[in-house]
Amino acid sequence: MSNADDFPEHTPDEELPKSKTAIKREMTELQKLGEELVNLPAAKLEKISLPEDLEEAVMLARRLKNREGKRRQLQYIGKLMRVIDSDSIRESLESFHQDSVAFRQQFHKLEIWRDRLLNEGDSALEELLCEKPGMDRQHLRQLIRQAQKQASQNKPPAAARKLFKYLRENS
């Protein structure tokens, strides 16, 4: 016969121990997070505050060319990340992703305006000036005319690029 004391009961408030699979999954996620740090451009990496030992490990992984050595270094980075607060690093990386998405959306919007200005002319220009009243109407018209002229002559779209640049600088 077994005694009731042999199997302690868990209260609902008590947290159950993590399974091996859950622990492994967390370690893999931290390793992938470390890999993102290693692949991040240097300017963005500088914006993230990292503990000194983690920063050194990331810099070493960036220099490694040997595939196996780099894999082992990434495992080490994952191990280091287990003992620090990786949430702040994760948030920083997510903000970079959101910034790049916002940049692409803005870039696409400017491309649409450029195309509309070249295809629709004054009606699109009026709409743009209502949305962005600070733009120079005369300069825009001049850029549009030059771009349309170059397009009709099958020349490189230098004026269309200038128009896009003007839209980007004044948006």
C-alpha positions in Angstrom: 0.0 0.0 0.0 1.2 3.5 -0.8 1.2 6.3 1.6 -0.5 9.6 0.7 2.7 11.4 1.6 4.6 9.6 -1.2 2.9 11.7 -3.9 2.7 15.4 -2.9 -0.3 17.1 -4.4 0.2 20.4 -6.4 -1.9 23.3 -5.4 -3.5 25.3 -8.3 -1.2 28.3 -7.5 1.9 26.3 -7.6 3.8 26.3 -10.9 4.5 22.9 -12.4 8.1 22.2 -13.5 8.8 22.8 -17.1 9.1 19.9 -19.4 12.3 19.1 -21.2 10.7 20.0 -24.5 9.6 23.4 -23.2 13.1 24.1 -21.8 14.7 23.1 -25.2 12.2 25.3 -27.1 13.1 28.3 -24.9 16.9 27.6 -25.4 16.4 27.4 -29.2 14.4 30.7 -29.2 17.2 32.4 -27.2 19.8 31.1 -29.7 17.7 32.4 -32.6 17.5 35.8 -30.8 21.3 35.7 -30.5 21.6 34.9 -34.2 19.5 38.0 -35.0 22.0 40.0 -32.9 24.9 38.6 -34.8 23.3 39.3 -38.2 22.2 42.8 -37.2 24.0 45.8 -39.0 26.6 47.3 -36.7 24.8 50.6 -36.4 21.7 48.9 -35.1 23.6 46.6 -32.8 25.2 49.7 -31.1 21.7 50.9 -30.2 21.0 47.8 -28.1 22.5 47.8 -24.6 24.0 44.4 -24.0 26.0 43.0 -21.0 29.7 43.1 -21.7 30.2 39.3 -22.0 27.2 39.0 -24.4 28.5 41.9 -26.5 32.0 40.3 -26.7 30.4 36.9 -27.7 28.3 38.5 -30.4 31.3 40.4 -31.8 33.3 37.2 -31.9 30.5 35.3 -33.7 30.4 38.1 -36.3 34.1 37.5 -37.0 34.0 33.7 -37.2 34.0 32.2 -40.7 34.1 28.5 -39.7 30.6 27.1 -39.8 31.0 24.8 -36.8 32.8 27.4 -34.8 30.0 29.9 -35.5 27.3 27.3 -34.5 29.0 26.7 -31.2 29.4 30.4 -30.6 25.7 30.9 -31.2 25.0 28.1 -28.7 27.2 30.0 -26.2 25.3 33.2 -26.9 22.0 31.4 -26.2 23.5 30.1 -22.9 24.5 33.7 -21.9 21.0 34.9 -22.8 19.4 32.5 -20.4 20.8 34.3 -17.4 20.0 37.9 -18.5 16.8 39.7 -19.2 16.3 38.9 -22.9 12.9 40.7 -23.1 14.5 44.1 -23.5 16.7 42.8 -26.3 13.7 41.2 -28.0 11.8 44.5 -27.8 14.7 46.4 -29.4 14.8 43.9 -32.3 11.1 44.1 -32.8 11.2 47.9 -32.9 13.8 47.6 -35.7 11.5 45.3 -37.6 8.6 47.7 -37.2 10.8 50.6 -38.3 11.7 48.8 -41.5 8.1 47.9 -42.2 7.0 51.6 -41.7 9.9 52.7 -43.9 8.8 50.3 -46.7 5.2 51.5 -46.4 6.3 55.2 -46.6 8.5 54.4 -49.6 5.7 52.6 -51.4 3.3 55.5 -50.7 5.8 58.0 -52.2 6.2 55.8 -55.3 2.5 55.8 -55.8 2.4 59.6 -55.5 5.2 59.9 -58.1 3.4 57.6 -60.5 0.1 59.5 -60.1 1.8 62.8 -60.6 3.4 61.6 -63.8 0.2 59.9 -65.1 -2.6 62.2 -63.9 -0.9 65.6 -63.9 -2.6 68.6 -62.3 -5.5 66.7 -60.7 -3.0 64.5 -58.7 -0.9 67.6 -58.0 -3.9 69.5 -56.5 -4.6 66.5 -54.3 -1.0 66.2 -53.2 -0.9 69.9 -52.3 -4.1 69.6 -50.3 -2.5 66.8 -48.3 1.0 68.5 -48.1 0.5 72.3 -48.4 4.1 73.1 -47.8 5.4 71.8 -51.1 6.5 74.1 -53.9 3.8 73.9 -56.7 6.1 75.5 -59.3 9.0 73.2 -58.6 6.8 70.1 -58.7 5.3 71.1 -62.0 8.7 71.6 -63.4 9.9 68.2 -62.2 6.7 66.6 -63.6 7.2 68.2 -67.0 10.8 67.1 -67.2 10.0 63.6 -66.2 7.2 63.3 -68.7 9.4 64.7 -71.5 12.2 62.3 -70.7 9.7 59.4 -70.7 8.3 60.4 -74.1 11.9 60.5 -75.5 12.8 57.1 -73.9 15.6 58.7 -71.9 16.7 57.5 -68.4 14.3 58.7 -65.7 16.6 61.2 -64.0 13.8 63.7 -63.5 11.4 61.1 -62.1 14.2 60.3 -59.6 14.5 63.9 -58.7 10.7 64.1 -58.3 10.8 61.1 -56.0 13.7 62.6 -54.0 11.8 65.9 -53.6 8.7 64.0 -52.4 10.8 62.0 -49.9 12.5 65.1 -48.5 9.3 67.0 -48.1 7.0 64.4 -46.8 
